Amino acid sequence: MTFQDFLFYAFSLVLVVAACGVITSRNPVHSALLLVLAFFTSAGLWIQLQAEFLAITLVLVYVGAVMVLFLFVVMMLDINLTKMREGFWSYMPLGAVVGILLALEMGAVLWGFYSRNALEAPVLPAHYSNTRELGRLLYTEYVYPFEIAAVILLVAIVAAIALTLRKRKLNKYVDPAMQVKVRREDRVRMVSMPADTGQD
């Protein structure tokens, strides 16, 4: 066993343990931190697969932004853990079926991979750039799916903002049409006062 194989199995073991800890931990903060560990080990596996750009994107986007947001939300919300655990066993049969199906699918993929001769990784030239190759594919062959995904994300952002601006009892709502019609005379009143010379 080479050192690269040892790193692969070590990262894989840490990833599986962290992923199991995410769903079995009783504390939501611990689950979020274990998910951060799972993202870091996944990035290490991607670096071994010569996908450096995807690895650093996973660390910067998910660990640096999404998981920080998750931690803030978990720590700021007053979550009733006892109420959340009441319906845990009712979802257990469905979760077990999904877990078994995923395990069977991964086993089939591994069995099909090891049943035939494993191909060696191609030797890349010295000037090869993973980021340049990914950008070339993204903006040439997959430019239309990329643009469609961008439009879908834009619609999701607009929908999220619209949901926060809807009328509720406890929030303050200002009509944008009324803001546009505001005149200077309605907001500012000029007052003429004598100058203070400091002499009594």
N, C-alpha and C positions, 0 to 999 in steps of 0.2 A: 504494500500500500504506500503510495507516494504521499508527500506532504499536502499536495492539493486535494487528494481524495480525503485525507484526514480532516482538512478544513471544511470540505463539503459536508461530511457526515456530522461534524461538530456543529456547524451552523444549522444543519437540518434538524438535529436533535434539540438545539435551543429554540428554533422556530416552532417546532411541534409542541414543546413544553409551554412556551409563551402563549401560543394560540389556545391551548387547552386552559391555561390560567385565565385568559380573557373571559371565557364563558363560564368558568367555575368559581371565580373569585366573588366573594360576597360584598366586597367594597368596590363601588364604581371607580374610585380614584385608582385603586390597585389594578383594576381591569384596564383603565386607560394607560397606565404606565407599562403594563405588560404588552399592550398593543404597540407602544413605542418601541419596546425591545423586539417585538416581532418584525416591525418595519425595518429596524436597523439590521437584523440578521438577514432579512430578505434582500436588502441592499448589498450585503456582503456576498450573497449567492449570485446576484446579478453581476457583480464585479467579476466573479469567477467565470461567468458566462460571457465575459467581454462586452457587457452592456453597461458601460460606465455612465453614460448619459441618463439612462433610466434609473440607475442606482442613486445618483445624486439628485435627480428629480424627486424620487421617492422620499429621500431624506429632507430635502428643502420644502416640498409642498406638503406632504402628509405629516411628517414629524414637526416641521417648523411652523406650520400654519394650522392644519386641520386638527391635529392632536392638542395643540395649545388651546384652540377654541373649545374642543371637547372638555378639556380640564377646567376651563373657566365656567362652562355651562354646568358641569357636574358639581363644582364647588359652590357656585352661586345659587343653584336651585335647591330648595328644601325637599329632597326626595324622601318619601316614606318607603323605606326598604321593606318593612314588614308587609305592607300592602302589596308591593311589587312581587314578593315571594309567594303570595297566596295562590296565584294561578300558574306556578312553575310546573307542577306535576301534570296539569291538564295539557300542556304542550309537549310533554315528554314523549309520547308515542310518535307524533309527527316528527319531532326532532331526531328521534332514534332512526326512523325510516330514512330521513334525508341524510343522516350521518352514514348509515350503512351503504346507501347508494353512492355517496361520494367516495367512500373507501373502496367499493367495488370498481368504480370507474378509474380511480388512481391505480389500483392493482392491475386492472386490464392494460392501462397505458404502460406501466412498468414491465409487465409480463411481455407485452408486444415489443418493447424496446430491448429487453435482454434476451428474448428468444432469437433475435437475429443479431448479426454481428454489429456491434456498436461502431459508428463511424467516428474517426478521429476529428478533432476540431481543426479547421483549416488554418494554415499558417498565414497570418496577415502581414502585409508589407509594413515597412517601418513608417511610411508616411500616411498610413490608413487612419482615418478619423471616424469614430463611431458616430459622433454628433453630426458631421457633415453628411454621412450616408443616410442617417435617419432623416435629416432635413430634406435631402434630395428626394427620398421616397415620399415624404409627407407632402411636399409642395409640387410634386409632379404626378405620381400615380394615384395618390390618395388625397388630392386637393379638394375634390367635391365632398367626400365624407368629412374632411376636416372643416370645411366651411359650414356644412350642415350641423355638425356638432357645436360650432361656435354660435350659430343662430339659436339652437336649442338652449344653450347655456344663457344666452342673452334673454330669451323669453323667460327662463326660470328666474333670472335676477329681477326682471321687471315684475313678475308675478309675486315674488317674495316681498318686494317693496310695496306693491299694491295691497298685499295682505296686512302689512304693518300700518298702512294709512287708512284702513277702513274704520268706519265710525263705531266707537264703543262708548260705554258709559264712563270709563275711568281715564280716557285719553283726550287730549286736546286736539281738535281738528280745525284746520283753517282752510277755507275754500280758496284754491289758487286763483279763481276768477275774481274774487273780491280783492285779493292782494294786488292784482294787476290794475284794478280800477282805483286804487288809492291815490289821492292827490296830496301834494305837498301841504296845502292849506289844512288838510284834515289831521296831519300829524305834527306839524311844526307851527308854533305860535310865536311871533316876534314881539318882544316886550321892550319898550323904550324906557330906560331908567336914567336918571341923572348921574353924571360921573361923580365918583367919590374923590374929592381933592385932598382929603385928610385934614382940612381946616374946620374948626368948630365955629 
